[in-house]
Amino acid sequence: MATTITFVPQDDEGERILDEFEQQTSLEPEDGGDAARTYPLEGDDHRIEIIETLDEIDAEWTQHLALESPA
């Protein structure tokens, strides 16, 4: 199971969605030095909580964020 999830904002709206996501979840991205934001995951329920949170922020978040494959 992945221990991180990485989102790449595709536009300004993607940046706004991730900013709000961070406020709501208190997750902070690891320092990656580029536009991608990598979040550490703990526990089995984070995947569902992440998707639900993004859906609440913007139902069309998939048009503004790309999900990077785990390494």
WOMO-V404439 format. One record per residue. RES is the residue in one letter. OMEGA is omega in degrees with one decimal (* if undefined). Layout:
res=RES omega=OMEGA
res=RES omega=OMEGA
//
This chain:
res=M omega=-180.0
res=A omega=177.4
res=T omega=175.7
res=T omega=171.8
res=I omega=-176.7
res=T omega=175.6
res=F omega=176.2
res=V omega=177.9
res=P omega=-179.2
res=Q omega=-178.7
res=D omega=-179.7
res=D omega=178.7
res=E omega=175.8
res=G omega=176.7
res=E omega=180.0
res=R omega=179.6
res=I omega=-179.8
res=L omega=176.3
res=D omega=179.3
res=E omega=176.9
res=F omega=-180.0
res=E omega=178.4
res=Q omega=-176.6
res=Q omega=-174.2
res=T omega=-173.9
res=S omega=174.0
res=L omega=176.9
res=E omega=-179.6
res=P omega=173.2
res=E omega=-179.1
res=D omega=-178.5
res=G omega=176.1
res=G omega=176.4
res=D omega=-177.0
res=A omega=-179.3
res=A omega=176.3
res=R omega=-178.8
res=T omega=-177.6
res=Y omega=175.2
res=P omega=179.3
res=L omega=175.5
res=E omega=179.1
res=G omega=-174.7
res=D omega=-171.8
res=D omega=-175.3
res=H omega=-177.4
res=R omega=179.8
res=I omega=-179.1
res=E omega=179.6
res=I omega=-179.1
res=I omega=179.3
res=E omega=179.9
res=T omega=178.6
res=L omega=177.4
res=D omega=179.3
res=E omega=-179.3
res=I omega=-178.9
res=D omega=-176.7
res=A omega=180.0
res=E omega=-177.5
res=W omega=-178.5
res=T omega=176.4
res=Q omega=-175.2
res=H omega=-178.2
res=L omega=171.4
res=A omega=177.2
res=L omega=-178.9
res=E omega=179.1
res=S omega=177.7
res=P omega=179.9
res=A omega=*
//
